[in-house]
Amino acid sequence: MEIFTNWMNNLVAKPSFHSLIKKIPIIRRLAFNDGKIIYDLVAGFVYSQVLLAIIELRLIDFLITGKKKIDDISRFTGLPYDKCILLCNAAASVGLLKKNKDSTYRLTRIGAAIKGVLGLDKMILHHKMFYRDLIDPVKLLNKNFNTELRNFWTYVPSNKKITKEEAKTYSELMGISQHIVAEETLNLVNLNPFKSLLDLGGGNGTFILEVRRRYPNLILNVFDLPSVIETAKSKISHLGHKSKIKLIPGNFIEDKLPDGNDIIFLNRVLYDHNDTNVELLIKKIFDALSPGGHLIISEPMAGNEKPTRSGDAYFGFYTLAMTSGKPRSKNEHFKVLKKSGFKQLKFLQGTNDFVTSVILAKKK
């Protein structure tokens, strides 16, 4: 099979082969499909910038009320008429807008769905710094330098003291993505059998508040850096003494973890850290859990035998630009969990595995 694949790849790599197959109707379609895939890979960055412009100009908010004329769109955005046509046609070509026969434009279902995902617009705007870090991907692959994402996620340099303002900045963005992660994760995991939950690296409390909404009788704890816990206090202060949420400041790499919980959550935590810290943290969690307790890992994961676009491509390069961590496959997670003593490992894959995948591990 490998010999045939090598032969085929060498054949397809010849320009004369492409000239030949364009004359053969049966396989001409195959060549067209391959060409379109290559074209979309080349043009993909342009498509993402069209989306970014639509978000930055708040066009989705403007068009959500119905179709609009170019004159109206031009006045709203402040763009010249001809540039407005260029942008709207580009957005229509990638499926965000629909151009009507009367030359008006409206949102498509995909365009409207962007507004329906809480905080997605802010996540898209955040990508401007990621794109700048990716401007020279070979340099990024070869050198560990001071990227914009490294400076934004200020907890990445582990020896740096994080101010309350720095923590507030990245915690707010992290909290936006946690709305999506929380919904996906809690749809996969039933927390009714548990009594006390610890959200390790819980950020500003977005996830724990969703847990509280669904499971009001569960004892809830959040553990994170002191400056991050301050942002969580602000977020849940309106609940007063009724919150049943205990906020615990600390460093989960350096400090002892709170014990007495029968379930511990790691939401988008491990992929931020190197292998040594991941192994250390998993072992500390095992020791801190009550007998028979469970660990839930929820984060984007790499593929096993088959790499994935979200895990291996997107989050692979995102963590590379952060200069810390990496997405891991189910098998890599299982290996570390078994080494620490966890049993009964389960991989739970939801409908939106590009957002997160979930692993359930039990302490015997």
C-alpha positions as CSV (number, residue, x, y, z in Angstrom):
1,M,0.0,0.0,0.0
2,E,2.8,2.4,0.9
3,I,4.6,1.7,-2.4
4,F,1.4,2.5,-4.3
5,T,0.9,5.7,-2.3
6,N,4.4,6.9,-3.0
7,W,4.1,6.1,-6.7
8,M,0.8,8.0,-6.9
9,N,2.1,11.0,-5.0
10,N,5.1,11.2,-7.3
11,L,2.8,11.0,-10.3
12,V,0.5,13.7,-9.0
13,A,3.4,16.0,-8.3
14,K,4.3,16.2,-12.0
15,P,2.8,19.2,-13.9
16,S,2.4,17.0,-17.0
17,F,0.1,14.7,-15.1
18,H,-2.3,17.6,-14.4
19,S,-2.3,18.7,-18.0
20,L,-3.2,15.1,-19.0
21,I,-6.1,14.5,-16.6
22,K,-7.8,17.7,-17.5
23,K,-8.5,16.1,-20.8
24,I,-10.1,13.0,-19.3
25,P,-13.7,13.6,-18.2
26,I,-13.8,10.7,-15.7
27,I,-11.0,12.0,-13.5
28,R,-11.1,15.7,-14.3
29,R,-13.5,16.2,-11.4
30,L,-11.0,14.7,-9.0
31,A,-8.4,17.2,-10.1
32,F,-10.8,20.0,-9.7
33,N,-11.6,19.0,-6.1
34,D,-7.9,18.7,-5.2
35,G,-7.3,22.1,-6.8
36,K,-10.1,23.7,-4.8
37,I,-8.8,22.3,-1.5
38,I,-5.3,23.7,-2.2
39,Y,-6.8,27.1,-3.2
40,D,-8.8,27.3,0.0
41,L,-5.7,26.5,2.0
42,V,-3.9,29.3,0.3
43,A,-6.8,31.7,0.6
44,G,-7.9,30.7,4.1
45,F,-6.2,33.6,5.8
46,V,-8.1,36.0,3.6
47,Y,-11.4,34.4,4.6
48,S,-10.6,34.7,8.3
49,Q,-9.8,38.4,7.7
50,V,-13.2,38.9,6.1
51,L,-14.8,37.5,9.2
52,L,-12.6,39.7,11.4
53,A,-13.7,42.8,9.5
54,I,-17.3,41.9,9.7
55,I,-17.0,41.5,13.5
56,E,-14.9,44.6,13.9
57,L,-17.4,46.7,12.0
58,R,-20.3,45.2,14.0
59,L,-22.1,44.3,10.7
60,I,-23.8,41.2,12.2
61,D,-25.5,43.4,14.8
62,F,-26.6,45.8,12.1
63,L,-27.9,43.2,9.8
64,I,-29.6,41.0,12.4
65,T,-32.8,43.2,12.0
66,G,-33.1,42.4,8.3
67,K,-31.7,43.1,4.8
68,K,-29.9,46.4,4.1
69,K,-28.9,48.4,1.1
70,I,-25.2,49.2,0.5
71,D,-25.9,52.9,1.2
72,D,-27.1,52.0,4.6
73,I,-24.2,49.6,5.3
74,S,-21.8,52.3,4.1
75,R,-23.2,54.9,6.5
76,F,-23.2,52.4,9.4
77,T,-19.6,51.2,8.9
78,G,-18.1,54.5,7.6
79,L,-16.6,52.6,4.7
80,P,-16.6,54.1,1.1
81,Y,-19.4,52.7,-1.1
82,D,-17.1,50.6,-3.3
83,K,-15.2,49.2,-0.4
84,C,-18.5,48.3,1.2
85,I,-19.5,46.3,-1.9
86,L,-16.1,44.5,-1.8
87,L,-16.5,43.5,1.8
88,C,-20.1,42.4,1.5
89,N,-19.4,40.3,-1.6
90,A,-16.5,38.7,0.1
91,A,-18.6,37.9,3.2
92,A,-21.3,36.5,0.9
93,S,-18.7,34.3,-0.9
94,V,-17.6,32.7,2.4
95,G,-21.2,32.2,3.6
96,L,-21.6,34.9,6.2
97,L,-24.0,37.1,4.1
98,K,-26.5,36.5,1.3
99,K,-26.7,38.9,-1.7
100,N,-30.3,39.3,-2.8
101,K,-31.5,40.0,-6.4
102,D,-32.2,43.6,-5.5
103,S,-28.5,44.0,-4.4
104,T,-29.4,44.2,-0.8
105,Y,-27.6,42.0,1.8
106,R,-28.8,39.9,4.7
107,L,-27.3,37.6,7.2
108,T,-27.1,33.9,6.5
109,R,-27.8,31.3,9.1
110,I,-24.0,31.0,9.7
111,G,-23.7,34.7,10.1
112,A,-26.6,34.9,12.6
113,A,-25.2,31.9,14.5
114,I,-22.0,33.9,15.4
115,K,-24.2,36.3,17.3
116,G,-25.9,33.4,19.0
117,V,-22.7,32.1,20.6
118,L,-22.1,34.2,23.7
119,G,-18.7,36.0,23.5
120,L,-17.7,34.6,20.1
121,D,-17.3,38.1,18.7
122,K,-14.7,38.9,21.4
123,M,-12.9,35.6,20.7
124,I,-12.7,36.4,17.0
125,L,-11.3,39.9,17.8
126,H,-8.7,38.3,20.1
127,H,-7.2,36.5,17.1
128,K,-5.6,39.7,15.8
129,M,-2.6,39.1,18.1
130,F,-2.5,35.4,17.3
131,Y,-2.4,36.2,13.5
132,R,0.5,38.6,14.2
133,D,2.4,35.8,16.0
134,L,1.8,33.5,13.0
135,I,3.1,36.0,10.4
136,D,6.3,33.9,10.2
137,P,5.3,30.3,11.1
138,V,8.8,28.9,10.4
139,K,10.3,31.3,12.8
140,L,7.7,30.4,15.4
141,L,8.5,26.7,14.9
142,N,12.2,27.2,15.2
143,K,12.5,29.8,18.1
144,N,10.9,30.3,21.5
145,F,10.6,34.1,21.4
146,N,8.5,36.8,23.1
147,T,5.1,36.4,21.3
148,E,2.1,38.6,21.9
149,L,0.1,35.6,23.1
150,R,2.8,34.8,25.7
151,N,2.5,38.4,27.0
152,F,-1.3,38.3,27.0
153,W,-1.6,35.0,28.9
154,T,0.6,36.4,31.7
155,Y,0.5,33.2,33.8
156,V,2.6,31.4,31.1
157,P,6.0,32.6,32.5
158,S,5.5,30.7,35.7
159,N,8.0,32.8,37.7
160,K,6.1,36.0,37.0
161,K,3.9,37.7,39.6
162,I,0.5,38.4,38.1
163,T,-1.2,41.7,38.9
164,K,-4.9,41.9,39.5
165,E,-5.4,43.9,36.3
166,E,-3.4,41.4,34.2
167,A,-5.5,38.6,35.7
168,K,-8.7,40.4,35.0
169,T,-7.8,40.9,31.4
170,Y,-7.1,37.3,30.5
171,S,-9.7,35.9,32.9
172,E,-12.5,37.8,31.2
173,L,-11.5,36.3,27.8
174,M,-11.1,32.9,29.3
175,G,-14.5,33.3,30.9
176,I,-16.1,34.0,27.5
177,S,-14.8,30.7,26.1
178,Q,-15.8,28.9,29.3
179,H,-19.5,29.6,28.6
180,I,-19.2,27.3,25.5
181,V,-17.0,24.8,27.3
182,A,-19.2,24.6,30.3
183,E,-22.3,23.8,28.3
184,E,-20.6,21.1,26.2
185,T,-18.9,19.6,29.3
186,L,-21.9,19.5,31.6
187,N,-24.1,18.0,28.8
188,L,-21.7,15.0,28.8
189,V,-21.2,14.6,32.6
190,N,-23.9,13.9,35.2
191,L,-22.9,15.5,38.6
192,N,-25.9,14.2,40.6
193,P,-23.9,11.4,42.4
194,F,-21.4,13.9,43.8
195,K,-21.4,16.0,46.9
196,S,-18.4,18.4,46.7
197,L,-16.7,19.8,43.5
198,L,-13.4,21.6,43.1
199,D,-12.8,23.6,39.9
200,L,-9.0,23.7,39.7
201,G,-7.7,26.7,37.8
202,G,-11.3,27.9,37.7
203,G,-10.6,31.4,36.5
204,N,-13.2,34.1,37.1
205,G,-15.9,31.6,38.1
206,T,-17.8,31.3,34.8
207,F,-17.8,27.5,34.9
208,I,-18.6,27.2,38.6
209,L,-21.6,29.5,38.2
210,E,-23.0,27.3,35.4
211,V,-22.5,24.2,37.7
212,R,-24.3,26.0,40.5
213,R,-27.2,26.8,38.1
214,R,-27.6,23.2,37.2
215,Y,-26.7,21.6,40.6
216,P,-27.8,24.1,43.3
217,N,-27.2,21.6,46.1
218,L,-23.6,20.7,45.2
219,I,-20.8,22.1,47.5
220,L,-18.6,24.2,45.1
221,N,-14.9,25.3,45.4
222,V,-12.7,27.2,43.1
223,F,-8.9,27.2,43.3
224,D,-6.7,29.6,41.3
225,L,-4.0,32.2,41.6
226,P,-4.7,34.9,44.2
227,S,-5.1,37.7,41.6
228,V,-7.5,35.5,39.6
229,I,-9.5,34.7,42.7
230,E,-10.0,38.4,43.2
231,T,-11.7,38.6,39.8
232,A,-13.9,35.6,40.7
233,K,-14.9,37.4,43.9
234,S,-16.2,40.3,41.9
235,K,-18.1,38.0,39.5
236,I,-20.0,36.1,42.2
237,S,-20.3,38.9,44.9
238,H,-23.9,39.6,44.0
239,L,-24.8,36.1,45.2
240,G,-23.8,36.9,48.8
241,H,-23.9,34.2,51.4
242,K,-26.2,32.1,49.2
243,S,-23.5,31.3,46.7
244,K,-22.2,28.1,48.4
245,I,-19.0,28.8,46.5
246,K,-15.7,28.8,48.4
247,L,-12.9,30.7,46.6
248,I,-9.4,29.4,47.5
249,P,-6.2,31.3,46.4
250,G,-3.1,29.3,45.6
251,N,-0.7,27.9,43.0
252,F,-1.7,24.4,42.0
253,I,1.9,23.6,40.9
254,E,3.6,24.9,44.1
255,D,0.9,24.5,46.8
256,K,-1.0,21.7,48.4
257,L,-4.4,21.2,46.9
258,P,-7.6,21.3,48.9
259,D,-8.8,17.8,49.9
260,G,-12.2,16.3,50.7
261,N,-13.7,16.7,47.3
262,D,-15.2,13.7,45.4
263,I,-14.9,15.4,42.0
264,I,-12.3,17.7,40.6
265,F,-12.5,19.5,37.3
266,L,-9.7,20.6,35.0
267,N,-11.3,22.9,32.3
268,R,-8.8,23.9,29.7
269,V,-5.9,23.7,32.1
270,L,-3.5,20.9,31.1
271,Y,-2.9,22.0,27.5
272,D,-1.4,25.2,28.8
273,H,1.4,23.3,30.6
274,N,4.4,21.2,29.8
275,D,4.5,17.4,30.4
276,T,6.4,17.7,33.7
277,N,3.9,20.0,35.3
278,V,1.0,17.9,33.9
279,E,2.3,14.8,35.6
280,L,2.9,16.6,38.8
281,L,-0.6,18.1,38.8
282,I,-2.4,14.8,38.0
283,K,-0.5,13.1,40.9
284,K,-1.4,15.9,43.3
285,I,-5.1,15.7,42.2
286,F,-5.1,11.9,42.8
287,D,-3.8,12.4,46.3
288,A,-6.3,15.2,47.1
289,L,-9.4,13.3,45.9
290,S,-11.6,11.4,48.3
291,P,-11.5,7.6,47.8
292,G,-13.7,6.7,44.9
293,G,-13.6,10.3,43.6
294,H,-13.4,11.4,40.0
295,L,-11.3,13.7,37.9
296,I,-12.9,15.4,34.9
297,I,-10.5,16.7,32.2
298,S,-12.2,18.9,29.6
299,E,-10.2,20.6,26.9
300,P,-9.4,20.5,23.2
301,M,-7.4,17.3,22.4
302,A,-5.2,16.2,19.6
303,G,-6.1,13.2,17.5
304,N,-4.7,9.8,18.0
305,E,-3.9,8.0,14.7
306,K,-5.8,10.7,12.8
307,P,-4.8,14.3,13.6
308,T,-7.6,16.8,13.8
309,R,-7.9,20.4,12.6
310,S,-9.0,21.8,15.9
311,G,-6.6,19.9,18.2
312,D,-3.4,19.4,16.1
313,A,-3.6,22.4,13.7
314,Y,-5.4,25.2,15.6
315,F,-4.6,24.5,19.2
316,G,-1.2,23.1,18.3
317,F,-0.1,26.4,16.8
318,Y,-2.0,28.4,19.4
319,T,-0.1,26.8,22.3
320,L,3.1,27.1,20.3
321,A,2.5,30.9,20.1
322,M,1.8,30.9,23.8
323,T,5.2,29.2,24.2
324,S,3.7,26.8,26.7
325,G,1.9,23.5,26.7
326,K,0.4,21.5,23.8
327,P,-2.8,19.7,23.0
328,R,-2.6,16.0,24.0
329,S,-4.4,13.0,22.6
330,K,-6.7,10.7,24.5
331,N,-3.9,8.1,24.7
332,E,-1.4,10.6,26.1
333,H,-3.9,11.7,28.8
334,F,-4.7,8.0,29.6
335,K,-1.0,7.2,30.0
336,V,-0.4,10.0,32.6
337,L,-3.7,9.2,34.5
338,K,-2.8,5.5,34.7
339,K,0.7,6.4,35.9
340,S,-0.8,8.4,38.8
341,G,-3.1,5.6,39.8
342,F,-6.4,6.5,38.2
343,K,-8.7,3.6,37.0
344,Q,-11.9,3.3,34.9
345,L,-10.9,5.9,32.3
346,K,-13.6,7.0,29.9
347,F,-13.4,9.2,26.9
348,L,-16.6,11.2,26.3
349,Q,-16.9,12.8,22.9
350,G,-19.7,15.3,22.3
351,T,-21.1,16.7,19.1
352,N,-18.8,19.7,19.2
353,D,-15.4,18.0,19.8
354,F,-13.7,21.0,18.1
355,V,-14.7,22.9,21.3
356,T,-13.7,20.3,23.9
357,S,-13.5,16.6,24.6
358,V,-13.9,15.1,28.1
359,I,-12.1,12.4,30.0
360,L,-13.5,10.9,33.2
361,A,-11.1,9.1,35.5
362,K,-11.8,7.4,38.9
363,K,-9.7,7.0,41.9
364,K,-10.0,3.5,43.4
